[in-house]
């Protein structure tokens, strides 16, 4: 598969992102590209020396893949997305500290912008997640939006790579029968796709209660089932978001201690839609 690109800024979150990238890239037989976005006039010498020192420390973990790095200058989100596009990356990984750490980490502060701009899937990881646990459970919420199924292929790739079980979570955001029927039909389409690709899955459907939204419902389910990843789209139907809390993706990144895989909608019909 194509390269795995990792944002790196010497923070603990980005160091965990590198560890996770190595695990994923070893399984995909993909090379890794670390991206450090420096400030204008920042001395490159110490940066390169420290990155090379750290890379040498993990070289023994690489299994027939390469770990390279590049220094770029500019806005971190812009440069990360540009590098991922240039490399035709399969995945972009960014580590954050969560809400408090976003004021300290350049990558953390730019997580939202990275997610919005990236043309490749972005995996956001928090430093407080238990990375010693195997990636066993992936939660994939399915709603009534047109693009909701586009994340399934990426989630299925992770599931096959790690032998994970996908939890298909059908979310009813309305009591209207037609809306619920759309969700039911989408879930059936995804089940057929997973069956065809021999991916293990469990299906459950839940109403989104009035005092909650789709983010809280998904997180509550994911935490209950000790999930290791949540796969979402960067855009959802407008009825699912709260203006006070921000977009669906922003809410999920803010609140989730679980790694979040975000996929940007594209206007492409796949076999999941049939």
Buried (B, 14 or more C-beta within 10 A) or exposed (E): BBBBBBBBBEBBBBBBBBBBBBBBBBBBEBBBBBBBBBEEEEEEEEBEEEBEEBBEEBEEEBEEBEBEBBBBEEBBBBBBBBBBBEBEBBBBBBBBBBEEBBEEBBBBBBBBBBBBBBEBBBBBBBBEBEBEEEBBBBBBBBBBBBBBBBBBBBBBBBBBBBEBBBBBBBBBBBEEEEBBEBBBEBBEBBBEBBEEBEBEBEBEBBBBEEEBBBBBBBBEBBEEBEBBBBBBBBBBBEBBBEEEBBBBBBBBBBBBBBBBBBBBBEEEEEEBEE
